[in-house]
Amino acid sequence: MTGSFVRATRALHRNAGPDVVAMVVGEPEVHVLSGPAAQIWRLLAEEGRIEDVTDEVARVYQRPAEEVRASVEDCVRTLVDRRLAEERP
């Protein structure tokens, strides 16, 4: 993953306590994001590189960046696959 990522323009969301409920306009699926996934969603409010998102998640959860990087990449890829986020070159 070499580009940067940001929330999709067609994605809608609401905070539900510490969780996030998100969906794409015109699609029936509703996604509940919790824990690190909710944190990643919040970080993608602004365009960012995987390295930046990884560093912030590592800081918040007080873990080494290399320990959380694969999970961050998986989460971001899932958000892209579900059309909740977009990759930018």
Contacts in CASP RR format, 6 or more apart in sequence:
PFRMAT RR
TARGET T0000
AUTHOR 0000-0000-0000
METHOD contacts of the structure
MODEL  1
MTGSFVRATRALHRNAGPDVVAMVVGEPEVHVLSGPAAQIWRLLAEEGRI
EDVTDEVARVYQRPAEEVRASVEDCVRTLVDRRLAEERP
1 50 0 8 1.000
1 73 0 8 1.000
1 76 0 8 1.000
1 77 0 8 1.000
1 87 0 8 1.000
3 49 0 8 1.000
3 50 0 8 1.000
3 87 0 8 1.000
3 88 0 8 1.000
3 89 0 8 1.000
4 47 0 8 1.000
4 48 0 8 1.000
4 49 0 8 1.000
4 87 0 8 1.000
4 88 0 8 1.000
5 44 0 8 1.000
5 47 0 8 1.000
5 48 0 8 1.000
5 49 0 8 1.000
5 50 0 8 1.000
5 53 0 8 1.000
5 76 0 8 1.000
5 79 0 8 1.000
5 80 0 8 1.000
5 85 0 8 1.000
5 86 0 8 1.000
5 87 0 8 1.000
5 88 0 8 1.000
6 44 0 8 1.000
6 45 0 8 1.000
6 46 0 8 1.000
6 47 0 8 1.000
6 48 0 8 1.000
6 85 0 8 1.000
6 86 0 8 1.000
6 88 0 8 1.000
7 13 0 8 1.000
7 41 0 8 1.000
7 44 0 8 1.000
7 45 0 8 1.000
7 84 0 8 1.000
7 85 0 8 1.000
7 86 0 8 1.000
8 24 0 8 1.000
8 83 0 8 1.000
8 84 0 8 1.000
8 85 0 8 1.000
8 86 0 8 1.000
9 86 0 8 1.000
10 24 0 8 1.000
10 25 0 8 1.000
10 26 0 8 1.000
10 83 0 8 1.000
11 22 0 8 1.000
11 23 0 8 1.000
11 24 0 8 1.000
11 25 0 8 1.000
11 83 0 8 1.000
11 84 0 8 1.000
11 85 0 8 1.000
12 22 0 8 1.000
12 23 0 8 1.000
12 24 0 8 1.000
12 25 0 8 1.000
13 20 0 8 1.000
13 21 0 8 1.000
13 22 0 8 1.000
13 23 0 8 1.000
13 41 0 8 1.000
14 20 0 8 1.000
14 21 0 8 1.000
16 32 0 8 1.000
18 34 0 8 1.000
18 35 0 8 1.000
18 38 0 8 1.000
19 32 0 8 1.000
19 33 0 8 1.000
19 34 0 8 1.000
19 35 0 8 1.000
19 38 0 8 1.000
20 32 0 8 1.000
20 33 0 8 1.000
20 34 0 8 1.000
20 37 0 8 1.000
20 38 0 8 1.000
20 41 0 8 1.000
20 42 0 8 1.000
21 30 0 8 1.000
21 31 0 8 1.000
21 32 0 8 1.000
21 33 0 8 1.000
22 30 0 8 1.000
22 31 0 8 1.000
22 32 0 8 1.000
22 33 0 8 1.000
22 41 0 8 1.000
22 84 0 8 1.000
23 29 0 8 1.000
23 30 0 8 1.000
23 31 0 8 1.000
24 82 0 8 1.000
24 83 0 8 1.000
24 84 0 8 1.000
27 83 0 8 1.000
29 82 0 8 1.000
31 82 0 8 1.000
31 84 0 8 1.000
33 40 0 8 1.000
33 41 0 8 1.000
36 57 0 8 1.000
36 61 0 8 1.000
36 68 0 8 1.000
36 71 0 8 1.000
36 72 0 8 1.000
36 75 0 8 1.000
37 75 0 8 1.000
39 56 0 8 1.000
39 57 0 8 1.000
39 60 0 8 1.000
40 53 0 8 1.000
40 57 0 8 1.000
40 72 0 8 1.000
40 75 0 8 1.000
40 76 0 8 1.000
40 79 0 8 1.000
41 79 0 8 1.000
41 84 0 8 1.000
43 52 0 8 1.000
43 53 0 8 1.000
43 56 0 8 1.000
43 57 0 8 1.000
44 53 0 8 1.000
44 76 0 8 1.000
44 79 0 8 1.000
44 85 0 8 1.000
47 88 0 8 1.000
50 69 0 8 1.000
50 72 0 8 1.000
50 73 0 8 1.000
50 76 0 8 1.000
53 72 0 8 1.000
53 76 0 8 1.000
54 65 0 8 1.000
54 68 0 8 1.000
54 69 0 8 1.000
54 72 0 8 1.000
54 73 0 8 1.000
55 65 0 8 1.000
57 63 0 8 1.000
57 68 0 8 1.000
57 72 0 8 1.000
58 64 0 8 1.000
58 65 0 8 1.000
58 67 0 8 1.000
58 68 0 8 1.000
61 68 0 8 1.000
76 85 0 8 1.000
79 85 0 8 1.000
80 86 0 8 1.000
80 87 0 8 1.000
END
